[in-house]
Amino acid sequence: MMNRRTFARALTFGIGAFHASAHASTRLRIGIGTYTYHNLSMDEMVKRLSALGITEIEMSRGEFMLMKPPTDDMCRSARSSFDRAGIRCVSYYTATIKDDRDLDYAVRFARLLGSSNITGDATGDMLRKIDERLSREGLTFGIHNHYFKQKFAYESPDDVLKALASRSKTMGATLDVGHIASCGYDTVEAVRKLAPFLKVVHLKDVAASGGEDNVLIGQGIAKIPAVMKALHKASFRGLVAIEYEKEGDIDADVKREVEFARKLA
């Protein structure tokens, strides 16, 4: 028989378990953008991801982008490796989608990789074509902002918002906070503006605007803790993919970045 004391204990335990479950369900999903490991073989990359306990990625390695399209077998092999390691490729980064052929490739490779989102960029009527095609396919698309030394179509949050103004909910934003900072814009304001449209977030930090010198997240100008707080406030439920664009042995740095991001998740 349950007396008053045991009832109170059970109630307290139940409330505590509920709060723990609610907290877990609202944590940000920390993953990796695989460009981080662009200098490693696929097998070595999967080993590093597994060692970090990463279970979600965006495929953004150069050999899988549309400039020199991958083969179907490359995508199938990658998917098989990810499946064996318990890693899900939730998004596929294409780079620029220039024409109908690129769009066909993007859909096919996303399907082969098991991705539900495609990240890239396009301008003009291609945006309409992407919207219509991906809406039929049940996929989503995130416009990726970028810093280049030359002018780029999507540098600011307003550039992305303008492109999305007449598009369906299929279309959204893959916000790269490092590139936003490189272009001289405020990263927290970018999250606030793009929050209703966010599909994926690239978590990256840079030393200064006007360049792409990557530093450990939290040590540059991208306001990473405030960005994570803004993502929580926006109830963002998509992938937060760490990208670290450095050459050489990056293992220790990426481990520190993952630990840092998870503390804020």
C-alpha positions, 0 to 999 in steps of 0.5 A, a space after each residue: 500500500 502506498 502511504 503519503 510519504 511514498 506517494 510524495 516520493 513517487 510524485 517527485 520522481 515522476 516530475 523530475 523524470 518529466 523535466 529530464 525528458 523535456 530537457 532532452 527533447 529540447 536540446 539542439 542536435 549537434 552534428 558535423 558538416 563533412 567538409 571538416 574532414 575533406 582531406 581524409 578518406 571516407 573510411 577514416 572520416 567515419 572512424 573520426 565521426 564515430 569516435 566523437 559519437 556523431 550520429 547526424 551529418 551533412 554531406 559536404 565533401 568536395 567530391 560529392 558536390 555538383 562541380 564534378 558530380 559523384 557517381 551513384 556508386 559513390 553515394 551508395 558506398 557512402 550510405 552503406 558506411 554511414 548505415 553501418 556506423 549508425 550515422 544519418 546523412 540528414 542533408 546533402 550539400 550540392 553547391 550551386 544548382 545551375 540548371 535542370 541537370 544539376 537539379 536532377 543530380 541533386 535529387 538523385 544523390 540526396 535520395 541515395 544518401 538518405 537525405 531529406 534536405 538539400 543545401 546549396 544555392 541558385 538564382 533566378 528561375 532555378 529557385 522556382 524549379 527547385 521549389 516545385 521539384 522538391 515539393 513534389 519529391 518531399 524534400 526541402 532546400 536550404 539556401 546557403 549564404 557564403 563569403 567570397 572575395 567577389 560579390 555573392 548572391 547570398 551574403 546577408 540574411 536579407 539576401 536570403 529572405 528576399 529570395 524566399 519571399 515568393 517561395 513555398 515552405 519547401 524552401 528555407 535557409 541553411 545559415 552559416 554563421 561563420 560566413 555571416 560573420 565573415 561578411 560583416 553581419 551580426 550572427 544573432 540577428 541573422 538567426 532571429 531573421 531567418 528562424 522561421 525558415 531555418 533548415 540547417 545551421 552551420 556552426 563556424 567561427 572566424 577571427 575577423 570579418 573580411 576573411 575566412 580564418 576559422 578559429 575554434 567556436 567561441 573564440 572568434 567574432 561569431 558570438 557562438 554562445 549567443 547564437 545557440 541561445 537564439 536557436 533555443 529561443 527559436 525552438 530550432 529542431 534541425 541539425 546544427 552542423 559544426 564545420 571546421 575549415 582548417 588543414 592538417 591534424 584537426 582531431 583535437 580541435 574538432 573534439 574541443 568544438 564538439 564538446 563546446 557545442 554540446 555544452 551549449 546544446 
